[in-house]
Amino acid sequence: MKRKSSIISILLLFCLIPSVLSIAVNIITSYNYINSTAESEIEDTLQTAGHTLLEAFNAIDSGKFWLSGKLLYKGGVNLTENLSVIDSIKEKTGIESTLFYGDTRYITTVCDENGSRMLLTQCSDEVKEIVLNQGNSYFARNIDIGGQNYYGYYIPIEQEGKIAGMIFTGKPSTSLNMTTNEFLFYILVICSILLVIIVVTIFLVGRLIAKRIQVLRNDMVMLSEGNLHFDSNHKNKIREIHEAAEAAEILRSQLVEVV
């Protein structure tokens, strides 16, 4: 005969399935929310840093940006040899920054795998189209710079009615990934603990119910075997089991009177 499922296994099945689904939905929803919120905060931070950097360059000299060979000037100041502004921003905030003249990097804190500044390199065609050609600011969520993915914010530099270049501020994508992964880990730990509590609670309740049902079953077996001399007054806080026990006791009493 095929073995029947116990009440404990049935309770676990019907309680765990919605619990696991609910936990999974909460994890996905929470992860998406924290990721979206973090990206929004990064965008605001990079945008603010970019405008601050542009104002800092304007404060150095009110003249226009212009190029002499491989040297970039702002008015009469040689910016290519004056890296204190962008280096101080990186030191204080951890934000990478670059000053583009046209589509080329002339001042940057971004380094290649050898630790050299990525000077005289070009931006991507996508950035060039959006920022330089269209004149729009641009927040990039996953842009490759020197083989590393960045969150980046680009601000066009307008000069004499034209876009002369742009400011870039960015942070490696790994900074956000580490934060969201840590958050996800804590959520998984909490949900795992809750799931264990649910399983233990269901098991204990199911075992209690099963024990009461087993006592009632034993009473019915004795009745079926003609044994009427036993105490079937089993009080129970579970209404249905209590009513079943009372019915069994009434049946036993009536059979005793008949016999």
Secondary structure, DSSP 4 states (H G I P E B T S, - for coil): -PPPPPHHHHHHHHHHHHHHHHHHHHHHHHHHHHHHHHHHHHHHHHHHHHHHHHHHHHHH-SS-EEEETTEEEETTEESTT--HHHHHHHHHH--EEEEEETTEEEEE--B-TTS-B-TT-B--HHHIIIIIIT---EEEEEEEETTEEEEEEEEEEEETTEEEEEEEEEEEHHHHHHHHHHHHHHHHHHHHHHHHHHHHHHHHHHHHHHHHHHHHHHHHHHHHTT---S------SSHHHHHHHHHHHHHHHHHHHH-
